[in-house]
């Protein structure tokens, strides 16, 4: 599933083509994605000018005067701006026709993505209760330390809790814990304040760098121009079971935490 850097890369790629454009029509060829596309999406988009393209966690929000389209890429979804005459593919489910003569095309072979609607002045239930953005000033080591007190869950599971901080998925949680030297199995409540300061800094650094590198190409992710991300080539632990640690040469180990694969170095991540 695309993680925060992939979604942010998509947002940055789409914004120049969408902001200020008017949606002249909505062509829905497959209304049943992860959730059915609501009629309110057409009512809120068609004939309206796009005011901004934002991101909240792993969701894209496309703002109009009536509210916001709430888009999620799911596991295999892709959003691209194309000439309106571009031939359709088998999994091209939705087109937003723009007054520029282009279309915003949503392609999703697995149909785990979504296109929903958030009326003006409301917060969609999917966004309610989310924690702060990891690239915002609201996220730091103090927040992690305070929210972790008394928690016995593994620190990696804690870090991936969207009520604690949004958008830190499996790949980047593994990488940030390695960079901070923290064993992913360590109970969250036993990690020190200094360690959380280091972890918050590494989360921010790694996410920002991954965005500059276009995200991580795993499975199907492509940016809106069809270009793959390149951060995967620089991963230190994720997906590298049995390979030597880039720091100490110890073989990287894999284990299961919270039903997810977790990768770590048993020497560099002792605490």
C-alpha angles and dihedrals in degrees: 000000000000111000130211097285091052092049092046090048088052091048093051091047095050101040098077091052097044108035110097094010123120123230106231098178143358118219111195112186096166113030095178110079121142084314126012113270105252121232087236089073092066092042092051097045113033112092093007132114119241108237101183145346113226138172128223113182104312094336127098118218119201108196128213130164089267098051139284137302108229111213130185125182096211114197100319108011124134132189118202136169108226140166109277091242094059108129116252123249127214094262101039098121107166136026125191105202111214131202087242090073091252133106133223100224124199114205121184123161094186096039093222091126124091145212112199138157133244113192118225112278095017133099116224114237089242089062098041115106096017119147126236124295112264092227094052130093089248091071120077144122093278091060092050093047095049094046093046097057111121094007118133097185117111112273092241091056089046091051091051093051105115091210089062099044128342130236102018100128133179098283098048095039089057092047095046093049090051092049091049092047094239124145105236090220094058112117107255092231092058097055111106126240090246091053091050090051088055093045094051090050092050093047090054094043095048095045092048092048093046089054091054088051093051098254129277121312106220119150107326110351117136127160120242091274092053093255119139122231118248107205090097089076090062101048113133101199114354111105093358101109110162094010119117118267109253089228107040105008093237111142113263113245130215129210139160122257121171091350090301131111111252125193126198145154110246091209103042093041103049098132 
